[in-house]
Amino acid sequence: MSQIFKTLTDLREVIKDFEGFIARPTPRLHHPTLYRKSGVGKDDILIKGVRKKDFLFSPDEKWILPHNQMGLSFSVHWQHLKSAYKMKESRNPGKAIDVYFTLEKSDIPPGLAFVVDNDNPRHYFLTATEQMTVEQLVAKLKMLAHRMSVIKNGGKGL
Amino acid sequence: MITYKYNEEKIVALHFANRLNKPDISRIIESGDVKTPEEAQALSYFFWQMNEKAIADDKAGIQIPCEGSSEYWIEKIYNSWEGYMLRRGFISQWDEASERS
């Protein structure tokens, strides 16, 4: 499913119809759950598209270990989403930022779970709940991305 | 008290309070507590000033005193400070600064 917004007010009107949304702003042509080098700071380390600091890696960096307060960041509250959007926009001047989202109750790949941030109920982590290889995590993240809906910024470049 | 998941968050926040010459903000961060609505407002607006400064510093090649990008750490600080403002009853100041910055 794909919808279009032109302003953040439009976005709010669209997203509020989806009770239990879990959303993530993503620059146009970037992947919603995996990174490429141009999508992170130059001092961030990527391993097969996964930002090293986002998940708990084994020392040999071949495995992802379960952790309930580490994972990809998602917004579950409008104000958090709006701020995450503004931060992403400020880092990507002139580029369209789209919003990918899923619903809290929707199926997600086994071994992954959305968990509320213990320190901020407006923020969720997409966590690994079991040990898996980095390749397995990447496959699951791709699977989840495939199931996500997108609200596209129609104000820039559509 | 402000709860950080990582010590680096506080180090990065203090780094930018220093870069922006904000001793009052440094004192709030060091104390780990916001005591008044005015302090909440000041810290909330500082967050967005810090975000802009970090982008400018990245362009200028000025590094932060921690491993990882300023973008990563500022996102972490956002989550920690917003959660604190919610608990402490200063979320209206936080949200207003986010709206206006």
Interface residues (C-beta under 8 A of the other chain):
Chain A: V40 G41 K42 D43 D44 R51 K53 Q69 S73 Q79 H80 K82 S83 A84 K86 M87 S90 R91 D117 D119 N120 P121 R122 H123
Chain B: T3 K5 N51 E52 I55 D58 Q63 I64 E67 G68 S69 S70 E71 Y72 I74 E75 Y78 N79 S80 E82 G83 Y84 L86 D95 S98 S101
